[in-house]
Amino acid sequence: MDEAGTWDLYREPFNLKLFLLQMLRKWYIFILSALGGVLLLGGGYFLVNVVFASAREYQADIICYMEYAIDPDSSESYATDYFNEYTWNEWIVCDEIQEMISRALGYEITETELASYVTTTVPADVRLQTISVVTHDPDLSLAIARCYEEWLPAFAENRRELNSICIVDSPEQAYLVEEDVRTFRAALLGGIIGLFVCCMVLWLHWLADDRIYLPEQLVRRHGLKVFGADGQEELSENVRHAISGREKIALVGTSGSARFMETLPWFQGEFPDRQWESVMGTLQYPDGVRKLRAMDGVILVVEAGVDSSALIERVLTFYRQQEISLTGAVLWGCDQKLLRQYYGTTTWKQALRHKFRRRRNA
């Protein structure tokens, strides 16, 4: 156990294969996150724009042609006056037209209310423009449009900038304004955002997770001599070679959970000619270290998916201060499916055989 070779966690290379395998095992989280995004964003968009949308709107359009008069202030004889879009939008809600429309409708309509109903659009050809009336009542939209249809020719007679206004297209009825509802796009965007958030959360969780899942992580992070993991065929032979010439061997745990007790029957069954003793909970019961000095060898048992690198390093520091040398380490309680997927050496039949053998020894 080399002092300089331990605690290499923050310089450990990123294990892409292990990361992808762990993420694939959480496939349901990605699906739930995508569905959550779809329901949250797509469902919210549907509620706002469909279920609780404002009342339907009806539009009536008038297309008119204007002949502008010659500009008397211009030095060019052919220059004409014209009104831009801003000017027209001010004229069509002026007091004169507001009073005329109020009389035609039979009730008072304010200038602000009229401005919210009526807009005009002036294209590149300033002589041709469209006046649109949009309200929540098709009859009201059509009635206001009829008022403009009657008022515009008379309006031209009282303006020196205009010679005449001719109605090109008159509305027969107001049509329903179709809302541009894009629920599918909102749902798709919500699914993408849900997946992105899920990936970021799992990524941060992976970076913060320093638990041990594979034997090679013990080597890279702590510089330990690792015999292998339960379920690997080489574990027995590696341990046999390491304990050659040793009679009394201790198994020490880090966290002190009940799973650690499974290791003693396995070692006793594999090597009955040796004296085995388990010392669990190194930090919970530090006085147990006194037994280790009387042993010929000490094997550290690390529980896969349970023991963290910070805890393991604390135990190793304690052993260095007590001048106890480890014979090696074993990773116990591994996810056999993960081992097969990562190393590709242990078949499912071998995993089952090992599982049954471990139960028989227990």
N, C-alpha and C positions, 0 to 999 in steps of 0.2 A: 504494500500500500504506500505508494510514493506521495510525499507531501506536495510536490510540484505537479503531480499528475491528476490531482483531485479538483473537484469543483470547477469543471470546464463547461458548466451549463450555458453561460452566456456567449460562449464561442462555439457552441455545438452547431454543425452545419444543418441547414433546414432539410428535413427528411420529407421530400415531396411524396414519395410512395406511401409512407405511413400516414401522412396528412390526408391524401386522397382516399385511402382505405377507411380511415376513420370518418371522413365526410360521407362516403357512400353508405356507411352503416346508419347515417342519420338522414337518409333520403326522405323520410316522412316529414322531417322538420322543414325541408325545402318546399315540399308540396303544401304543407300547412301555411307556411309563410307566404307563398304565392297566392293561395286561396284567401288568406287574410288580407293581402293587399288588394286583391280583386274586390272582395266584399267591402273593404273600407273605402277605397277610392271610387271604384265603379259603382258600388251601391250608394255611396253618398252623392255621387254625381247624378245618378238616376233619381234619387229622392228629391234633390234640389231642382233638377231641370224637367222632371216628368211628373212625379207624384205631387210635389208641392210647388209646381211652377205657377207663375202668375196666370191670370185669365187670358184666354186666347185673344189675339189681336187680328183686326181686319183692316185691309188697306185698299184705298181707292186712289187711282193715279189719273192725273190730267196731263196731257202733253200739249203744249202750246207753242206757237211760232210767233216771234216778236220782230217787228220791223222798227229798227231804231232810226231816229231822226238825225239829220246832219248836225254836227257839233258846231254851234255858232262861234265858239271861242277858239276854234282851231284854224290855223292858217291854211290848212289843206281843205279844199272844197269837198273832198269825198270822205273826210273823216266823220265817223258817226259816234254818238254816245252809246254807252252800254252799262248795264248793271251787272256787277259780279254776284257770286253766290251769296256772299255775306249780305249785300244790299237787298237782294231779293228776300232772304229769310227775315230781314227786318221789316220790309214792306208788307209781306203777306200776313203779319200779325199786328199791324198798326191799328190805331184807334178806329180809323174809318172802317176797315174791314171787320174788326172785332164787333163794332156796333151793328153793322149790317148782318153779320152771321147770327148775332144774338136775336135780332128781330126776326130773322128767317126761322130760327129754331124755336122761338117762343119762350126762351128763358135766357137769363144772363150767363154768358160764358166769359171768363176772365182772359186777359191777354196772356197770362202765364199758362193757363190751361190750353189755350189755342196753340201756343208755341210748342207745347208738348205733343200736340196732335199732328201738326203740319210742318213739313220740311220741303225744300226745293233743291233740285240738283241741276246745276248748269254745266253741261259738257264743254268740250273744246269750242264748239259752235255756240256762241253766246246767244244766238237768235232762237235756239231751240232748247227748251227746258222742260223738266218734269216736276210737277207738284204732287207730293204724296201726302195723303191723309190717313193716319193710323190711329184707330181707337179700339176699344173693347166691344163696340157695338157696330155691326155691319151697316145698320140703317143710319147711324150717326155719321160714320165715315162717308157714306154715299151722300148724305144731306149736306155736309160741309163741302164736299167736292163739288156739288151742284152750285153752291153759293159762289165758290171761286170761278166756276165756269161762267156764271152770269156777271160777276164783278170785273173780271180781267179786261174785257173789251172796254168797259166804261172807265176803268183805271187808266188805260192808254190815252184816252181823250183828254185827261186832266194833267198829263205829264209831257213836258216839252221834249223830253229825251226819247219819247216813243211816238211813232206814227200810228201803229195799230198792233193789236194782239189778236191772233187767230187760233181758235181751239182746233188742234189737229186730231186729237183722240179724246173722246169723252167716255168715262167709265159707265158701264151698264149696271154693274153691281160690285160691291166690295168683296175681295177674295181673302181667304184665310192665310195669314202669314205663317209659313212653316218654320218651326224652330230648328236650328241646326244642332240637333241632339246627337252626340257622339259617345254613346254609352260604351260601345265596344272598345273604342280607343282608350277611354278612361279606365275601363277594366283591365285592358292589356298593360297600360302604364302602371296601374296599381300592382299587377302581378310582377312586373319587372322590378319595381321599387321594393316590393316585399322580398323578392329573391336577393336583391342587392343588400338590403338591411340584414337579412339572414346570413349571407356570406360574411359580411363585416363582423357581425356578432360572433359567429363561430370562429372566424379567424382570430379575433381578439381573445376569445376563450382558449383557443389552441395555444396562442403565444403565452398566455398566463398559466397554462396547465403544465406543471413540471413533474407529473406522476410518471412512473416507469411502466412501459408496456412491452418493451422488447429487451432481450439480453444485451444487445449492442448499445443500448442507451446507458446501461451501467458502465460499460467500458469507456464510452466517449465522455461521459460526464464526470465519472469518479475514478477512472483508471483502475478499476477492480479486475481481478482475474475471475471471470464468470464461467462456471462449468456448463451453464445452459439453463433451460426452462423446463418445467414439468410438461411432458408431452413430447419432448425432443429425444430422439433415440440416443444421441451422443451424451446425454446427461449422466447416465450410469457409468459409462466408461471413463468420462472425465473425472468424476468423483473418485472412482476406483484408483485411478492413477495418482490423484492428489493426496489420498489418505494412505498410500502405500507406506508401510513402516510406522503407522500411527495406530495406537490402540484406543485411546480415549478422545472422542471428538465431540465438541459441543455445537449445537445449532442455536444461533442467536437470532432473535427477531427485532424489528424496529418499532412497529406500532403496537404490538402486543394483542392483535385481534385473534379470534378463535380459529381463523383459517391457518394460522401458524402451527397449530397443534396437529394438522394433517401431515406435516412434513416428517415428524418423528416416526410414525409407523412405516412410511415409505422407505426411509433410510434403514430402519431396522430390518425390514423385509428384504431389501436389496443387499445389505451387508450385515448379516447376522453375527459375523465373527468380530465385530467391533462393538465397543461400548459407546452408546449414544446417550446424550443428555441434552435436553432442550432448556434454554434460558430465554424466556420470552419477556418482552417489555424492557429493553435495555435502558431506556430513559425513565420508564415508570418505576423500575426497580433497579436502580444503579448499583446497589450492593451485590447484585448477582454477578458483577464483573469479577468478584474474588474467585468464583468457581472457575472462571476461564483460565486463570493462571496455572491451575493444576491440570489442564487439558493439553493433549498433544497437538490438537488442531481446533480451529474455530472456523465455522462456516456461517456466513451471514445469509439469512433468508429474507429476501425482499419480496413483498407481496405486490404482484402486478396490478396496476390500476388503483392501488391504495396508497402505497408509500410514495411520498414526494421526494424530490431530489434534495430539498432543504432539510427534510427530516433525516435522510440518509447521510448527508454531509455532517449533520450534528452528531449522529452516532459515530461516524468515522473519526471526527475530531475528539470525541470522548475516548475512543479506543487508542488514539495516538497519545493522548495525555496519560492513559493508563499503561502505555507501552505494551499493548496487546496487538499481536500481528495476526491478520486474517489469513487463513489458508485459501479462501476464495469465497465466492458468492453464488447463490442460486436464486433464480427468479421463479416464484411459485404462484400458482393460481392464475396462470395466463389464459387469455382467451384463445382457445385452440383454433377456432376458425380464423382469427387474425393471424396466428402463427402460420397456418397453412397458406393463407393468401399472401402473406408477406414473403416467406421463405420459399414456398412452393415445394417443400420436401416431405412434409408429413401428410399422409393421406387420411381420409376420414375414417378408414378402417383402423389404422394405427391409433388414431385419436380415441376411437371407441374402445379399443383393446386396453389402452392405457387408463381410460376412465374406469372400466370395469375392474382392472387390476388394483387401482387405487382404492376403490370401494371395498374390495375383498380384503385388502390389507388393513383397512380401517376397522 
